[in-house]
């Protein structure tokens, strides 16, 4: 069965958590890249909300001016179950852009 590759994009992420994706099936994250779009170093949190709790993939990670950070790489995958929400926030208003790739509805 073929896999359904998808992406989610977010611009100008700031100090309130932005939900990138809420899984509606068994999904797999295969890439999250966050770019700093302001003229200073920022710190970002990337986390999954599941069952009323937050589980950080990265917390307080510094991204210098003009740089980006890949949060899932080297062939790693993070499995999401239905209802899990991937979120991101920065310590600076309107400071980050994000591109996330995932496989929707993993086949068995």
LUMKOL-445685 format. One record per residue: x, y, z of N, C-alpha, C in turn. Coordinates in pm, whole numbers, padded with zeros to 5 digits, always signed. Example, Ala and Ser with C-alpha at 12.3 -4.5 7.8 and 13.67 -1.06 7.14 Angstrom:
// LUMKOL-445685
+01319-00569+00780+01230-00450+00780+01320-00330+00780;+01285-00225+00708+01367-00106+00714+01290+00003+00787;
END
This chain:
// LUMKOL-445685
+00084-00118+00000+00000+00000+00000+00089+00124+00000;+00060+00221-00084+00138+00343-00094+00116+00431+00029;+00221+00505+00066+00211+00596+00180+00170+00735+00129;+00101+00808+00215+00051+00942+00182+00140+01046+00251;+00240+01099+00177+00331+01200+00230+00263+01336+00226;+00272+01409+00338+00208+01540+00350+00305+01639+00413;+00269+01769+00408+00347+01869+00479+00255+01972+00542;+00310+02041+00640+00241+02150+00708+00340+02265+00716;+00292+02386+00691+00378+02504+00696+00319+02605+00793;+00407+02678+00865+00362+02786+00954+00463+02899+00945;+00412+03023+00939+00497+03141+00931+00476+03229+01053;+00580+03305+01086+00573+03405+01193+00527+03347+01326;+00580+03231+01362+00549+03168+01490+00603+03256+01601;+00525+03270+01707+00564+03357+01817+00557+03290+01952;+00519+03368+02053+00528+03324+02192+00410+03239+02239;+00306+03229+02161+00196+03137+02191+00216+03010+02110;+00189+02897+02170+00208+02770+02100+00119+02764+01977;+00178+02731+01864+00106+02711+01738+00092+02562+01712;-00030+02517+01687-00052+02376+01655-00027+02357+01506;+00070+02272+01474+00103+02242+01335+00014+02132+01279;-00015+02032+01362-00090+01916+01316-00155+01848+01434;-00280+01811+01418-00346+01721+01512-00376+01593+01436;-00314+01485+01479-00328+01358+01407-00473+01308+01413;-00523+01261+01298-00657+01203+01293-00651+01053+01264;-00529+01001+01269-00505+00858+01246-00366+00829+01300;-00311+00713+01272-00173+00683+01308-00083+00745+01201;-00008+00849+01241+00077+00924+01148+00222+00915+01194;+00316+00951+01106+00458+00951+01143+00523+01082+01098;+00583+01153+01193+00660+01272+01159+00793+01227+01102;+00832+01287+00989+00960+01250+00928+01054+01369+00912;+01006+01489+00944+01094+01606+00939+01027+01729+00995;+01103+01806+01075+01058+01936+01123+01176+02031+01113;+01165+02132+01027+01270+02234+01013+01212+02367+01056;+01284+02436+01145+01244+02567+01195+01353+02667+01158;+01312+02779+01097+01405+02884+01057+01381+03010+01139;+01490+03072+01182+01485+03199+01251+01473+03309+01146;+01369+03392+01155+01346+03496+01053+01362+03637+01109;+01425+03650+01226+01448+03783+01285+01599+03805+01303;+01635+03925+01342+01775+03966+01350+01837+03943+01488;+01797+03834+01556+01853+03799+01687+01835+03650+01707;+01910+03594+01799+01893+03452+01833+01759+03431+01902;+01692+03322+01866+01565+03286+01930+01579+03150+01997;+01487+03120+02087+01479+02988+02148+01342+02931+02119;+01339+02806+02075+01212+02744+02039+01189+02615+02118;+01061+02584+02136+01016+02458+02193+00935+02387+02086;+00960+02259+02068+00880+02174+01980+00829+02060+02067;+00697+02041+02069+00643+01940+02160+00515+01878+02106;+00479+01765+02165+00356+01695+02130+00265+01695+02252;+00142+01741+02233+00041+01733+02338-00037+01604+02317;-00040+01522+02422-00107+01392+02413-00168+01358+02548;-00296+01332+02549-00363+01292+02672-00355+01396+02783;-00353+01524+02746-00350+01631+02844-00211+01669+02894;-00107+01605+02843+00031+01637+02883+00112+01677+02761;+00217+01757+02785+00310+01798+02679+00438+01718+02690;+00485+01665+02576+00608+01588+02568+00702+01660+02470;+00811+01713+02521+00901+01794+02438+00993+01708+02350;+00998+01744+02224+01100+01691+02134+01224+01777+02146;+01203+01907+02175+01312+02003+02196+01258+02114+02285;+01340+02160+02379+01296+02266+02469+01408+02370+02483;+01374+02495+02453+01470+02604+02467+01589+02594+02374;+01570+02541+02255+01679+02526+02159+01707+02661+02093;+01832+02705+02097+01872+02833+02037+01894+02817+01887;+01835+02909+01812+01857+02915+01668+01910+03055+01638;+02036+03065+01594+02096+03196+01566+02028+03267+01449;+02047+03397+01444+01997+03479+01334+02041+03418+01200;+01946+03409+01106+01978+03361+00972+02002+03211+00962;+01966+03135+01066+01990+02991+01066+01859+02914+01078;+01872+02783+01060+01757+02694+01080+01804+02571+01154;+01708+02495+01205+01738+02374+01280+01643+02263+01235;+01700+02145+01212+01621+02027+01178+01601+01948+01307;+01475+01921+01343+01446+01856+01470+01424+01706+01458;+01401+01655+01338+01394+01510+01316+01479+01483+01193;+01588+01408+01211+01677+01385+01098+01739+01246+01107;+01822+01215+01013+01891+01086+01013+01800+00966+00996;+01685+00987+00935+01592+00876+00913+01502+00847+01032;+01515+00927+01138+01429+00907+01256+01284+00937+01221;+01195+00879+01298+01051+00904+01282+00990+00915+01421;+00884+00994+01432+00809+01005+01556+00666+00967+01523;+00613+00867+01591+00478+00817+01563+00377+00896+01644;+00270+00939+01576+00158+01009+01640+00036+00919+01635;-00039+00918+01743-00167+00850+01745-00278+00952+01730;-00395+00908+01692-00507+00998+01671-00527+01087+01794;-00534+01219+01772-00554+01315+01879-00426+01382+01927;-00309+01324+01898-00182+01387+01935-00164+01514+01852;-00117+01621+01916-00100+01750+01848+00045+01794+01854;+00104+01825+01739+00240+01876+01730+00234+02028+01739;+00312+02084+01833+00308+02229+01857+00449+02287+01860;+00456+02417+01836+00584+02488+01839+00560+02628+01893;+00660+02681+01966+00654+02819+02009+00796+02873+02021;+00806+03004+02017+00933+03074+02026+00930+03168+02145;+01046+03215+02186+01052+03314+02295+01041+03456+02242;+01026+03470+02109+01022+03601+02044+00904+03607+01948;+00831+03716+01951+00713+03732+01865+00749+03724+01717;+00666+03656+01638+00677+03649+01492+00820+03622+01445;+00883+03520+01503+01027+03501+01480+01067+03373+01408;+00975+03282+01383+01014+03154+01326+00917+03108+01217;+00972+03045+01115+00894+02975+01014+00922+02825+01030;+00824+02743+00999+00840+02599+01017+00783+02524+00897;+00853+02418+00858+00806+02324+00756+00815+02185+00817;+00703+02115+00821+00698+01982+00881+00650+01881+00776;+00717+01768+00767+00677+01661+00676+00631+01542+00759;+00527+01475+00709+00476+01358+00781+00409+01262+00685;+00392+01139+00734+00319+01037+00659+00182+01025+00724;+00078+01047+00647-00060+01042+00696-00112+00900+00686;-00180+00857+00789-00246+00726+00791-00148+00614+00756;-00058+00585+00846+00041+00480+00823-00031+00348+00796;+00011+00281+00691-00051+00152+00658+00020+00040+00734;-00053-00065+00759+00006-00178+00832+00029-00295+00740;
END
